[in-house]
Amino acid sequence: MPVVSEKSGNQLIIIGNGMASNRLLEELGTQHPFDQILIFSNEAVAHYNRIMLSPLLAGETTLTQITPHDEDWYQQRRARILLNTAVENIDIQTKKLQSSGGEHYHFSQLVIATGSQSFIPNLSGADSTNVSGFRDIRDVDQLLTRLPELKQATVIGGGLLGVEAAVGLKTQGVDVTLLHRNPVLMNRQLDAEGSILLTQALQQRGVDVHTGATDIELISDQQQVSSVSYQHNNTRINIDTQAVIFATGIQPTIGIAENNAILCDKGILVDERMRTSADSIYALGECCQFEQFTYGLVAPIWDQAKVLAAELLQANASRTNTQETLVYREQQHLTKLKVSGLDVHSVGEFNALDGDDVLTLRDDHQGIYKKVILRNNTLAGALCIGEVADSQWYFELMRNQTDIRSIRDVLLFGKDFCEPQVA
């Protein structure tokens, strides 16, 4: 007979204990109206800062150091975490859910923050025991456990996560090959020139970088991948490996919503107030989809958490609805590569359109490359490598659509040089 939890007054349940869930708790604060917040986590450890997985893999930090909150912090917010506990079913009509242990829980409101999972292509050998993604603590633990005998590793995918994984492994003394299908490394954040500089910086660290790597095959033997084969131009190349890490994108984790008649597309569909198609059920973070957008970066999720916290507080407030409703709007965000000693920041557009003006500054000796794209006397995008102190300022100029005509000629020299001249 399944255990049925008592209805605990006004109870908020959150499915997922990742960065989106944690940020929502921070935004709700200690004075929220809920009698209890119950958080379901399918992981064995409390919330940790996923942005720091690369330094954790590199041995530059510890799990304790990237775990921001202790038990007292949760108690102050009347929050309780159920570790190693998934949610199997949601009854939308009765507002009850069933856990993987068979228990039933009542919710007043429910937030789905199940995040995403690594996209691993459907290749022969991809289910081998030495193949993983690079998305959570379990992926890192698997690699750290194998470090004593791990000599060669192949990272497939040269986006943000792939570069971070490659550097983390190399820092631990592993010979790393980084394969990327596109000729431009980090092609969602960099132009061709920036890619060359980043490739050089990675190679100086000992990472073997191969862009334009297509038609990848895994050669496996007894549930272990022993080599990776790929095409480069007209040449077939084979490399030996003891581990394969896929960083080829992510997929929103939407099964719990999809299986319970909550509308989904690529992600769980939400409106500008983070509401799903089901009454009193919301979605947040990498599992959700707003308009045509899904998410893999932290900054937009912070915006979503602020909107959802306001929505939950307002929905539970005993006051008139004179307060303006906070809504989510899609906008540009600053992207940062999180690797010690490799500074790459990008925002907006980095490839010019017809009619745009492009300003660049490059110092190969210092490893510095800065590029801004101007459109109608405003900033349309900026790219900073090596020298990134002004990236936030460029972002603000772009977001505010500041007229830069008075500082155009010195814009690349940064805020301290330009700001006194801004009208």
N, C-alpha and C positions, 0 to 999 in steps of 0.2 A: 504494500500500500504506500503510494508516494506521500511524502510529507508535504503538508500545505502550510505555508507560513501565514501567520496572522496578519490581517490587514493592519498595517502600521500607520494609520492616519494618512497624512499627505506624504506619500513616498515617491521619490524620483529614482528611477532605475536607469543606469547607464551600462550599455553593453560595449565593453572595450575599455582598456586601461592604458591607452597610449597617450601621445602628446595632445591630441584633440580633447580627449576626456579630461586630462589633467588641467589643460588650459581653461576648460569650462568650469572646473572646480575653483580655480583661481579667480575667475570672473564672477562667480556666484558669491564668493566670500564666505564669511562666517555668519552673516546675518540673513541668510536666505530663509524662505518660508517653509522649507520642507522639514518634516519630522525626522526623516532619514534619507540619505542618499546611498543606494546600494549599487556597487560597481562589480560587474562580472568580468573576469579576466581569464583567458585560456592559457596564460603564461604562468610560470612558477614563481616569478619575482614581481615585486611591486613596480610601479611606474619608473622608467628610466628615460634619460634624454637620448633619443635615437640618433640625434645629430652627431653624437659623440661615439658612434660605433667604430669609425675608422681609427681614432686615437685609442679606443679600447683594444681593437685588433692589433694595433701597433705596440701595445704595452705601455703607452704613455699615460694612461689613466686606469682606474679600476671601476668596477660596477658600483661600489659604494660611493665613489666620487661623482658618478653621473646619475645617482638616485637622489633627486632634489628634496624629497619630503620624507619625514619619519612618521611613525604611527600617531604621535600627538597632533601633527598637522591635520591628518584625516579626522581625528576625533573632534578637533575644534570645529570642523565643518559637518559634524554628524554624518560622516561618510564611512562606509565599511566596504572593504574589498574582499571578494570571494575569488581566491587564486585557483588556478587549474580547474575552473568551472566555466563551461560554455553554456550558451542558451540554445535549446533545441527547438523550441516552439513558442510562438506568440499568439495568444487569443485576443484579437483586436476588440471583439465585442465585450468580453468580460474584464478586459484589462488585466490579464494574468499571463505569466510566462512560465515555461517549464525549463528547468536547468538540466544539464547532462547527468546530474545525480538523481533526477526524478522529482525534485522538489518543485512546488508551485509557489510563485510570488506574485503579489498584487502590486500594480503600479498606478499612481495618479497620472504621471507622465513618464514617457520612455524616450531615451536618447540612444540611437544606434550610432556607435563610433567604433566600428569594427576595423577601420583602417584598410590596408591593401596588402596584397601578397606579391611576391616576385613573379614576374612573367617568365616562365621557362619554356622555350620553344619545344614543340612536339618533335624532338629528334630522337632517333634510335640511340639508346644509351643514356638519355637524360634522366632516367630513373635510377642510375647507378648510385651507390652509396657515397661516392666521393664527388658528387655533383650537388651544389647548393645555390641558393640565392644569397643576397646580402641585404637583409631587410630588418632582422630583429636579433635579439640576444642569442637565440638558438643557433642562428647561422654563425655568429661569431664564436660561440662556445664550441661548435663542431670544428671550426678551423683551429682554434686555440688548442683543443685536445690533440689534434694531429700534428702540431708544430714540431715536436721532437724528431719525427721522421719525415716531415714535409720539406722537400728540397725544391720541387718545381710545381708551380701553379699557373693556371691560365684563367684570366678574367675576360669574359666575353661581354662587350658593351662598354663603350668609352664615353658615357655620360658622366654626370656628377658622381653617382654611386660607384660606377666602375673605376673611375680614377681614384676615389677614396679607398676602395677595397684594394686596388693594386699597390698603392703607397703603403697602406697598413701592413700588407703581407711582406713587402720588400723591406720595410723597417725591421721586421722580425727575422730578416736574413734569408727569406725565400726567394728563389729566382722566379720572377714574374714576367709573363708575357701578357700584354693587353691587346686584345683584338677588337677592332671597331669597324663596322660595316661601312659607315660613311667616310669619305676621304678627309673630312674635317672632324677632329676630336672635339667632344663636347659641342656638337654642331647646333644644339638648341640655345647655346649661350655665347658661342665664339664664331668669329669669321675665320677665313683661311689663314690670315696672318697671325691671329691670336693662337690658332691651333698649332702652328709651327713653333711658336715660342713655348707653349705648354708642352708640346712633344719633346722639345729640346730639354726643358727643365726636368721632365720625367726620366728621360734617358740619362741625364746627368746623375740622377738618383739611382740608376741601375734598372729601371723598368724598361723592358723591351716592348716598344710600341709599334703596332702594325695597323695602320688605317687602310680603308679600302679592302678589308678582308671579307669575302663573300663565300657563299655556298659552304658553310661550316659543317663539318661532320665530326662526330665523336666515335672514336674507336675504342670499344670496351671489351673486357675479357673477365668473365666470372664476376659480374656486377661491379667492376671497377673500370673507369675510363683510364686508358693507358696513354692515349695520344689524341691530339686534335688535328684535323686536316682542314685546310681552307684554300680558297682560290684568291690569288692576288694577280691582277691583270691576266696574263695567259699562263701563269705558273701555279702549279699545285704544290702547296707547302705542308709538311707534316712536322709537328712538334710534340715531343714527349711531355707528359704531365702526370702529376700525382693527385691533382685536385682541379676541378672546374667550378668557377663561380660565375653565375649568370647575373648580369646587371643590365638586362635588356628591356627594362621597363617594369611597370607594376600593373596589377589588376585590382580594382576596388573589390573588397570582400562584401558581397551583397546577398549571399545565400539565405541568411536568416530573414531578410526582407522579402526576397523573391519567393521564398517558400511559404510566405504568409500573406500573400495578396497585397503587398505594398509595392506601388509602381516603381519599376526600375528600367533603366536603359543600360548605359555602360556602368553607371553608379545608381545609388538610390536617389530618386528624383526629389528635389526640395525646391521650395519657393524662396522668395527673398527674406523670409523669416525663419528659414531652416525647417519648415513644416513638410512632412511627407504627405502622401495621399490618405493616410490613416489619422483619425482624430487623436490628438494628444500624443502623437508619436513624431519624433524629430530625427534628423540625421545630421552628422557633422564630420568634417575632415575628409580623409582620403577615400572613404566609402561612398561619399555623396556626389551628386551631380547637380550643378546649378546651370540652367539653360543647357548649353552644349559643353560646359567645362567640367573636367575632373581635376584632381589635385594631387601633387606629390611634393610640394614645397610647404614649409611651415608658415610663412607670412600670411597667405590667404586664410589658412585655418585659424590663425589668431583673430582675424577679422570675423570669421564665422562664429567663433566662440563668444566674442563680445556681443554679437547680434543675438545669438541663442540665449545667452544669460539674460539679456534684457527682455527677451520674449518670455522666458520662464518666470522671471520676477514679475513682469507686468501681468501675466496670465494668472498669477496667484495673489496679486495685490488687491486689497479691499479699498480701492480708491477709484475716482472717476477717471475715464480714459482721456484726460486732457493732455497727458504727456505724449510727445511725438514718438511714434513707433520707429525703432531703429531697424534699418533694413540692410541686407547684404547687396553689394554691388561689385561686379567683377572689375578689377583694376590691375595695373602693372605692379610688379614687386621686384625688389632687388634680389638677385640670385648670387650666392656666395659659395665658392668651393671651400669645404671644411677640411683642409689638409695643412698640417703644421709646416710653415715655410713656403707654401705655394699659395700665393694670394691672387685670386681671380674673382672679380666682381663684374656682374653684367646686369643691365636693366634696359627694358624697351627693345627697340630694333637695333640690330648691329650690322645689317646689310642695307645699303642705301637704295632708295627708289629714285626714279628719274626726277630730276629737279631738286633733290636733296643736296645739301652741302656737307662734306665730310672733312673733319679736322683730325689729324693724327699726330702723335708724338711717339717716337721710338728710340730707345737707348738699349742697344743689344748688350753693351758692356754691363749695365746694371740690371738687365732683364726686365725692362720697363716698356710697356706698350699701352697707350691711351688713345681712345678713339671716341669721338662724339659725332652724332648725326644730327644735323640741323634741318628743320623744315618750317618754313614760314616764320623764321626768326625765333623759333622755340626749339627746345631739345626734344628729339624723337627717340634717342637712345644713347647709351654710353657703355663703354667697355674699358675696364681697367685691369691690367696685369702687372704684378710686381709692386706697383704704387697705387694703393686703393683707398688712401685716407679721404679722398674727396668723392668717393662713389655715392655715399648717402646724400651729399649736397647735389650732385648731378641728378639723383633720383628726385629730390625735392624740386629742382628746377623743372624737370620734366612733368612731374605731377601737377605743379602749380601753373604750368604753361607760361613760365616767366619769359618775358621779352629779353633776349640776350644780346641785342645789337650793341649795347654799350660795352660789353665785355667779350665780344666775339673773338677779337684778336688775341686775347690772353686767357681764354676759357680753359685751355688745357693745363695751365699752370696752377689751377685750383682755387678753392674758396678764399684762402687768406689773401691771395694776390688780387682776386677779382671783386670781392664783396664791397669794398669801399667805393667801387666804380658803378655798382648797380643803382640805377635811378630809383 
